[in-house]
Amino acid sequence: MAPKKRPETQKTSEIVLRPRNKRSRSPRELEPEAKKLCAKGSGPSRRCDSDCLWAGLAGPQILPPCRSIVRTLHQHKLGRASWPSVQQGLQQSFLHTLDSYRILQKAAPFDRRATSLAWHPTHPSTVAVGSKGGDILLWNFGIKDKPTFIKGIGAGGSITGLKFNPLNTNQFYASSMEGTTRLQDFKGNILRVFASSDTINIWFCSLDVSASSRMVVTGDNVGNVILLNMDGKELWNLRMHKKKVTHVALNPCCDWFLATASVDQTVKIWDLRQVRGKASFLYSLPHRHPVNAACFSPDGARLLTTDQKSEIRVYSASQWDCPLGLIPHPHRHFQHLTPIKAAWHPRYNLIVVGRYPDPNFKSCTPYELRTIDVFDGNSGKMMCQLYDPESSGISSLNEFNPMGDTLASAMGYHVLIWSQEEARTRK
């Protein structure tokens, strides 16, 4: 298909630098104030999410004083400390810094909510965000230049998946409700259409790309999954689920390993070398509710799933068909809210996810805050919560950059950049 030129917008993106003289407070500091609004007095404090299969999950954990990581590394060099203990020390040190994370910058570039988010693989201050109207923002928040903005078609153009091209980061892959999965550049040119539907009733909902195998995989709203190479050749097109495929993920360490999630309440794991039809999956992981996402950990050894109600699951490569643990967490589905998806931290065994308080959730408390929650991937314990009273909406998408020191959040129409308060002061 010949390259097309997409129209660019004349709209100026609104980029706001957070004022430095007003310190945002933590959820622990703000929750008592919220409860004062209740005329009858405060409600009970947050209880343990007791349905978790991991024992001992309570509110944010109070960490012990951080040991010197230099000393731990020295002990490891002398053979007196194992590598897992070094990793745990590094993770503990990072968790202590999360207490000082505040919103560094905030953008409101869209006239419809943000629906997808992707970090640049090599530039730690550059993020791409797609919207329900098909708009795409490329934002380097580390410089003062105007962000790149590609105007979408409006209604019906929602960007459902977004990935930088790992072979050329001036390009990106996008799946959309417009009915295409395509490769384009940030000037608005469509370079190749990988998949296209012939009817308005079928669109593409998910996307992933592998640089090592040079594969592109995309799923649609009726349960089909299409595998292509990066030259655009279709390898197969099969109906793998009964309903919409909400997420597809290639394993980062075993790129022939594919996970697919669907609103048919299943996550399936496939060996791309052995796919012959819908029954050729390796494992089928049933869930109690439709599933928003299934993400492999950076080392490929674990799988993180998010349903559309109140459950996050972690599966391990040692036994894919049985969850290692379940974390009760309120993030219910709402038609006009971008589906909430939990994500891994790129360097530590941590899970980050936005909270949508639910009065029917067992541990819900009055005036519960819409926080961003960080869980330990081993124990399932909540380690930290991020909250800014001036940006108190629901953060549906939350992802750390590849270096793991900056967090991007999609909250309705807004894009938030969280960073350490000390780093903000230096800027």
N, C-alpha and C positions, 0 to 999 in steps of 0.2 A: 504494500500500500504506500502511495506517495506521501511524503511528509506534509503535514498540515501546519499552518500557522494559527495559533489560538490567540484571540484578542487579549490585549493587556488592559488592565484597569487604570483609570486616572485617579482612583481613590488613594488618599494618603493614609497610611497605617498609623494608628495611634499607639505610640510607644511612650510609656511612662516610667521614669526612674523613680524608685521609691525614695521618699524623703529620709535623710539619715538621722534627723533629730528626733524621730518618733520610733521608739523601739516596740516592735510587736511582742506580745506576750504569749506565753505557752498556754496550751489548753488547760493545764492544771491551775494557772493563775486566773483564767477567764471563766472557768466553769462555775466557781462560786458566784460571780457577778451575774451570770445567766440565771442561776437559781434564785437570786434575789428578786427577779421579776415575778416570781410566783408568790401570790398574796398569802398563801397558806404556809409558806416556809419552804425550806429546801426538801427535795426528794432524797431517796437513798443514793448513796455513792455507787459508782459503777461496780457491778458484781463480776465474778468470774464468768467467762463464757464457758459454762460448765459442760456443754456437749462436746467440747474438743476432745479428740482421742488422745491428744498429748496431755499428760497430767500437768497440773499446776499453771494453766494459762490464766493470768489475771490481767489487771491493767498494766500500763507501761511499767516495765521493770526498772528498779533502781539499781544501777550498775555499781559494782565496787570500784574503789579508786583504781585508775588505770596503771598497770605496771609499766615500767620503762620498756618500750619496744626495742630500744637499742640493746638493753640488757638481755631481752629474750632472744634477739638475733645472735648475740655473742654466745649465749648458752647453747643455741642450736649449732653454731660453728664448732663449739667444743664437744658436741655430741651429747650434751646434757638436756637438750630440749628437742622434742619431736617437731616435725614440720606442722602437723595439725595444731600444736600448741602455739606456734608462731602465727599461723593463720588466725587462730582465735584471738591472739593478742592484737593483731592488726584490726580485726573486726571490732573488738571492744574499743580500741582507740577511735575508730571511725564513729561508733555509736555515741561516744562522748561529744564529738564535734557536732552531731546532729542537733544537740540541744541549742546550738547557736545559729542554726539555719533560719534565715529570714528571706522574704521576697526581695530579690535584687532588682528585677525589672518586671514590668507587666505590659502586655500588648493587647489591644482590642481591635484587631484588623478586619474582622469579619462581620457580616450582617446576619449570619446564621452560625449555629454552634460549631465548635471544632469537633471533628470526628476521627482524626488520625494524627499520629505524631511519629517523627523519626529523627534521631540524632545523626549528624554527619559522622561517618566512621573515623575521620582523622582530625577534624577541627572541633575541639571540645566546647567551643562557644557558638556553634552553628546548629540550628535546629530547623526542620521543615515541618509544617503543620498544614493539614487539609481541613476543609470545612464542608458542611452539609450542602452548601451552594456550589461546591466544586472549586472554590478558591484555594490557592496554595501559596503559603508564605514561606520564604526562605529568609531566616533571621539570624544574622550574626550579632548577638547582643553585646559582643566585646568591643564593637566599634560604633561610631556615631552615624555611619552612612545609612541612608534610607534602605529598609529591607526590600528584597525582591518580592513582588506580588504578581501572581498570575490570576487573572479573573476567570471564574468558572461560568457555567451556563445558568446558574441560579437553581430554581426548583428542579429536582430530579437529577442533580449532578453530584450528589454526595460522594466524597472521597472516602472509600471504605478501607483502603489499605495503601500504605505509602512506604517505599523503601528506596534508599539511595542505590544507584547502580554501583556495585562494588568494583567494577572494572573502569568506571569513569564517573567520578563523584560530581561532575557537572550535569549529570543526568539522573533521573529517578524513574522508578516504576510506580504506577498508580492503578488501583482497581476502583471502579466507581459504579454508582447507580445509573450512570449514563449508558451503561451496557458494554463497557470495554475494560480490558486490562491492557495498559499501554506503557511504552517507554517514551519519555519526552525530556526536553532540556528546560532550563530555568529561563529561557527566552520565550517560552510558550510554544515551541515547535514540537509536534508529535513525530517522533522518529520511527516508531514501529507500533502497530497494533497487534498484540499477541493473542487476544481473544475478543470476540465480539458477538453479541447476541442479535438475532434478527427480529426480536420482538420486545416491546416495552415491558412485558411481563417477566422478563428474565434479566437479571443484572448480577454483577460480581461483588462479592462481599468480603473477600479475603485474599491475601497475597503473601508470598515469600519468595526469596531469591537466594541461590547458593553460588558463590564465586568459584569454589573448588570444582563442583560438578557442572557448573554453567547451566543450571536449571532454573526455570521459573514455574511456580505452581500457583494456581488460583482456583477459588471455589465460588459457586454461585448460589442463588437463593432457592434453588429447587433440589439441591443435594449433589450436583455434579462437581467433580474436581478434574481440572485439566493440567497435565504436565507437558511442558515445552522446553526445548533448549533455548539458549540465548540468541540463536539465529532465527527464532520464531517458528521452528518446526514442531508441530504437535506430535507428541509421543503417545499419549492416550488421553481419552476423554470418557470418564466413567461416572456413573451415578453411585457414589460411595455412601450417601446418607439419604434418609427418607425426606428430610427437610433441609432448610437453609444451612449452608456451611459457613459458620461465623468466623472460623479461624483456621489457618493452615500454618504449620511450622516445620521447617526442615531442621534436623538435629545438627548443631554447629560442629560436632566432632565426627558424626557418622551421617553424611549428607544423603545417603540412601534411605535414611530413617525418617519417616514422615508421620506427623500427628495432625489429625483433623478433628475439629469440634463442631457441634451442630445443635440446633434447637430441638433435634429429635432426642435429646437427653443422653447422648453418647459422645464419648471421645474415642477415636480409633487410631491405632498405631499400625503403620504399614511398612513393608520392605519394598521400596520402589523397584527392586530387581525382580520381584515375584508377584507384582500386581497383575491379576488376570480378570478380576471382576469384583463386584461389591462384597463377595464372601471371602476374599483372599487376604483379609486383614490379619495381622499377627495377634492383636489384642483388641477387645472391645471393652471400654470402661464405662459402665452404666452410671448415670447420675440421677438424682431425684428431680432435677429441674433442667430446663434448657441451659446450654453452656455457652458462655461468651468467648472464652479463650482457653487455649492450651499451649503453654510456652515451655520449651526446654531450657534448663539451666545453662549457663555459659560453658560448663564442662560436659554438657550433654547427658549427665548421669541422672537427672531428675526431671520431672514434668510437673508443671504448676497449672492447675485448672481453676477457672472462676465460673460459677454458675450464675443464673439470673435471679437468685434469691438471697441466700445467706450462708454460702459454703465455699470455702477455698480448700482445694485438695493438693497434696504433694504425693507424687508417685516416684518410686525409685527403680533404677534399671535392674536391681537385683530381683524385683518382683513387680513388673509393670501392671499386672492385673489386680493388684491389691494396694490401696492407698497406704502410704507410710503414715499419714496423719491427715486429719480434717480440722480446719480452723473455722469455727462459727464467726461470721462477719456480715453485718448488714450492708447490702449493696443491691437491693432489689431492682428489677427492671421497671422502667417507665418509658412510655412511648416517645416522649419529647426530651429524653435524656440520652446522651451518648452512653452506650453500654459500658459499665465499669469493668475494667480488666486489671487483674493483679499482674505484676511484673517482677522479675528478678533484678537484684543489684548486679552489675557486671563483674564485680570483683569479690564480693562477699556473699555468704549464704544468707541473704536477707531478701524479704519479700515486701514490696511497697504497693499499697492499694488505697483508693479513696473510700471514705465511709459515707453512706447514705442512711442516717438514723431511721430506724423502723420501730414504731410504737409496739408492734407485735413481736419484735425480737426479744428473746428471753432476758437479756441483760441491759435492755434499753433503759436509760434514765431520763427524767424530765430535762428538757432543754439541752439535750445531747448535741455536741458540736459536730460539724461536718469536717472532720479532720482527715489528714492523710496519715495512714497507719503503716508502721514498719514492724514486721514480724521476723523472728529468728526462724530460718528455714529448717533448722534441726529440731528445735524444741516446740515450735509453734507459738512461743510466747511473744506478746507484744512488747517491743523494745522502746518505741518512741512514737509520738504523735506530733505532726506539724499542723499549725493553725495560724491564720492571720485574720483578725477581726474585720479588717477592711476588705478582705477577699474571702468571704465566708460561704461561698457556694460549694456545690458538689464537684470535686475533682475526679472526673471519670477516667482520665488517662494520666498516668504518672510514670515517668521513665528517667533514670539517671543516664548521664552522658557516658561514653565509653571509659573515661577516666574514673567515673564513679564519684565525682566531687560536686556535681551540679545536677539539680533535679528540675525537669520541665513538667508542668502540669497543664492539662486542658480542662478549663472550668467554664462551661457554657461558651460564651463568645470570647472568652479571655484565654491568653496564654501566660502562665506564670513561670518565672525562673527563680528557683530557690538556691541560695548559696550561703556559705558560712558568713556570719556577720563581720568577722575580721577581714575577710576577702573583700567585702563590700566597702569597708572603710578605706582599704588601700586603693580602691578604684577612685 
